[in-house]
Amino acid sequence: MKLTSKLIIAFLLVSLLSIGIIAAFTRAATNREFNKFINNQYQAELMEELVNYYQEHQTWDGVKESLRRFNNNQPGPRKNHQPYYSISDTAGKVIIAGSDHYPGEIISRQSLNTGIKIQVENETVGILLLDNGPDRDPMQIEFLHRINNFIFLSAVGTIILSFILGAILSRTITRPIRELTSATREMASGKLGQQVPVRSSDEIGELASSFNKMNDDLARSFNLRKQMTADIAHELRTPLSLIIGHAEAVNDGVLPPSRENFEIIREEANRLEQLVNDLRILSLADAGELTLNIQAVDINKLLSDIQTLYLHQFNQKRITLKLELAPATLEATLDPVRITQVLTNILNNALRYTPEDGQVVIAASLKNNFIEIAVQDSGPGVNPEEAGHLFDRFYRSDESRTRDSEAGGSGLGLAIAKSIIEMHNGRIWAESEKGKGLKVVIQLPASK
């Protein structure tokens, strides 16, 4: 059974139960209040008749004959028979006997207390004891019958209205679910990027929003995977083509087996090995299997060691490598080998793109319990929009440069750096403007 049908049945059952209870209580209350109204009216008329009689005669003698006319005017099958009441004097002796008493009976004090005092000029002259009250006449019965029919028809109409509203509400509630189901089927068939309209801000609306975000993420991930596969094939093809081409040329005698030709093959093999190693590191990071040797590290000392490592290479290109350490000791809990790998990738890029007589500055500082390491070069820089993509895999801001050029690389260095920094619960980003150099900022939690 579909959810819509279940909801309609649930609405209908709740409506039937509620309306049935309301109709039953309404009918019982109507009958009770109507009987109360008839009895009160009968009591008021009878009391008026009795008071008038006693005021006129100052005795109860002959009251039975006087009340016979009153009884004949009352409804019900007991006309001209026993009345619906009994009357006693103040001593409790029954003067007029109804169905529950007999003439001359002495009423107990407890029963007298439940009776109604007949007062004339503020003096009690008798006690009125009501029985079950008068029977209903045909007009009263017809009135109650019409009232009960109206209650029944109202209940039926309400049930029909509840069924219609239940059907509308059920379809309204299940509409987003049907849309989600349809979109899920489309996703299962390989059609990613499906979106469902968010029609409310309740739990179902949140579910639709989460589904749309999940679908966007899956589509983006799928497209990135496809692009990455194409990029990997391209990156592997370039060194492989050079290796195979030079090897076949040497083998066929087209190129001499010289040191220079073998050096080209060796360089491309090294580049291919580096690319495979980078891909392996990325795959381990994506799977959460990249091991970290966490320990307390002095950031100032780590940066000093890295400057010493790179100082010779920068001097060869006549580029100044400047180090600006924090005045106080900066200590962080991290893997020094992996962080060194991150800074190595960043400095390699700075070394490639910074022109001669340029400058690269490594600066460390403490900001809000976070250690910031910034690497600023004086290279050509990139547009702010391009800076946001520098950590994408195989992204290159200058497509004119090829991987086998001097400035080329695997295109994975900054992607690896981002994965490693995120494994340390940190952040990494780039800030740049065209012609004003590039600044890469690393933010790591400081040790407490």
SULQUI-V546409 format. One record per residue. SS is DSSP state (H for helix, E for strand, L for the rest). Layout:
ss:SS
ss:SS
This chain:
ss:L
ss:L
ss:H
ss:H
ss:H
ss:H
ss:H
ss:H
ss:H
ss:H
ss:H
ss:H
ss:H
ss:H
ss:H
ss:H
ss:H
ss:H
ss:H
ss:H
ss:H
ss:H
ss:H
ss:H
ss:H
ss:H
ss:H
ss:H
ss:H
ss:H
ss:H
ss:H
ss:H
ss:H
ss:H
ss:H
ss:H
ss:H
ss:H
ss:H
ss:H
ss:H
ss:H
ss:H
ss:H
ss:H
ss:H
ss:H
ss:H
ss:H
ss:H
ss:H
ss:H
ss:H
ss:H
ss:H
ss:H
ss:L
ss:L
ss:L
ss:L
ss:L
ss:H
ss:H
ss:H
ss:H
ss:H
ss:H
ss:H
ss:H
ss:H
ss:H
ss:L
ss:L
ss:L
ss:L
ss:L
ss:L
ss:L
ss:L
ss:L
ss:L
ss:L
ss:L
ss:E
ss:E
ss:E
ss:E
ss:L
ss:L
ss:L
ss:L
ss:E
ss:E
ss:E
ss:E
ss:L
ss:L
ss:L
ss:L
ss:L
ss:L
ss:L
ss:L
ss:L
ss:E
ss:L
ss:L
ss:H
ss:H
ss:H
ss:H
ss:H
ss:H
ss:L
ss:E
ss:E
ss:E
ss:E
ss:E
ss:L
ss:L
ss:E
ss:E
ss:E
ss:E
ss:E
ss:E
ss:E
ss:E
ss:L
ss:L
ss:L
ss:L
ss:L
ss:L
ss:L
ss:H
ss:H
ss:H
ss:H
ss:H
ss:H
ss:H
ss:H
ss:H
ss:H
ss:H
ss:H
ss:H
ss:H
ss:H
ss:H
ss:H
ss:H
ss:H
ss:H
ss:H
ss:H
ss:H
ss:H
ss:H
ss:H
ss:H
ss:H
ss:H
ss:H
ss:H
ss:H
ss:H
ss:H
ss:H
ss:H
ss:H
ss:H
ss:H
ss:H
ss:H
ss:H
ss:H
ss:H
ss:H
ss:H
ss:H
ss:H
ss:H
ss:H
ss:H
ss:L
ss:L
ss:L
ss:L
ss:L
ss:L
ss:L
ss:L
ss:L
ss:L
ss:L
ss:L
ss:L
ss:L
ss:H
ss:H
ss:H
ss:H
ss:H
ss:H
ss:H
ss:H
ss:H
ss:H
ss:H
ss:H
ss:H
ss:H
ss:H
ss:H
ss:H
ss:H
ss:H
ss:H
ss:H
ss:H
ss:H
ss:H
ss:H
ss:H
ss:H
ss:H
ss:H
ss:H
ss:H
ss:H
ss:H
ss:H
ss:H
ss:H
ss:H
ss:H
ss:H
ss:H
ss:H
ss:H
ss:H
ss:H
ss:H
ss:H
ss:H
ss:H
ss:H
ss:H
ss:L
ss:L
ss:L
ss:L
ss:L
ss:L
ss:H
ss:H
ss:H
ss:H
ss:H
ss:H
ss:H
ss:H
ss:H
ss:H
ss:H
ss:H
ss:H
ss:H
ss:H
ss:H
ss:H
ss:H
ss:H
ss:H
ss:H
ss:H
ss:H
ss:H
ss:H
ss:H
ss:H
ss:H
ss:L
ss:L
ss:L
ss:L
ss:L
ss:L
ss:L
ss:L
ss:E
ss:E
ss:E
ss:E
ss:H
ss:H
ss:H
ss:H
ss:H
ss:H
ss:H
ss:H
ss:H
ss:H
ss:H
ss:H
ss:H
ss:H
ss:H
ss:H
ss:H
ss:H
ss:L
ss:L
ss:L
ss:E
ss:E
ss:E
ss:E
ss:E
ss:L
ss:L
ss:L
ss:L
ss:L
ss:L
ss:E
ss:E
ss:E
ss:E
ss:L
ss:H
ss:H
ss:H
ss:H
ss:H
ss:H
ss:H
ss:H
ss:H
ss:H
ss:H
ss:H
ss:H
ss:H
ss:H
ss:H
ss:H
ss:H
ss:L
ss:L
ss:L
ss:L
ss:L
ss:E
ss:E
ss:E
ss:E
ss:E
ss:E
ss:E
ss:E
ss:E
ss:L
ss:L
ss:E
ss:E
ss:E
ss:E
ss:E
ss:E
ss:E
ss:E
ss:L
ss:L
ss:L
ss:L
ss:L
ss:L
ss:H
ss:H
ss:H
ss:H
ss:L
ss:L
ss:L
ss:L
ss:L
ss:L
ss:L
ss:L
ss:L
ss:L
ss:L
ss:L
ss:L
ss:L
ss:L
ss:L
ss:L
ss:L
ss:L
ss:L
ss:L
ss:L
ss:L
ss:L
ss:L
ss:H
ss:H
ss:H
ss:H
ss:H
ss:H
ss:H
ss:H
ss:H
ss:H
ss:H
ss:L
ss:L
ss:L
ss:E
ss:E
ss:E
ss:E
ss:E
ss:E
ss:L
ss:L
ss:L
ss:L
ss:L
ss:E
ss:E
ss:E
ss:E
ss:E
ss:E
ss:E
ss:E
ss:L
ss:L
ss:L
